[in-house]
Amino acid sequence: MVFGLGKKKFEFSCQSIGMNCGFAVKKASSEEELLEILKVHAKVAHNLSNIPEDTLNKIKENIKKV
């Protein structure tokens, strides 16, 4: 028996919400993991201490399950 087979993965790219940024997250195991990765990216690459609520909503709307 193979566990995890067919489990959805989560993906997101900054470009999907109109950002001029080539960063993308692929194969995150959960939406929560993806959002944690994006928080670090936002801080390091865009000097944001937190992601604004409207941007966070756009991100959540554009997360793809693959």
C-alpha positions, 0 to 999 in steps of 0.5 A: 500500500502506498500512502500519500498517493493522490494527495493534492499539493498547493501552488502559488505564484506572485504573478498570478495576483499581478505582482512583478515578481517571479517567485512561486511556491510549488508542491506545498503539502498544505495551504498553511505551509504555502502561506508560511513560505510566502510570509518569509518571501514577503519579508525578505524580498519585498520588505513586508513585515506582514502581508496586507489583508487584501493581498492575503485574500487575493493570494488565497483566491489564487492558490492552486490545488494540483 
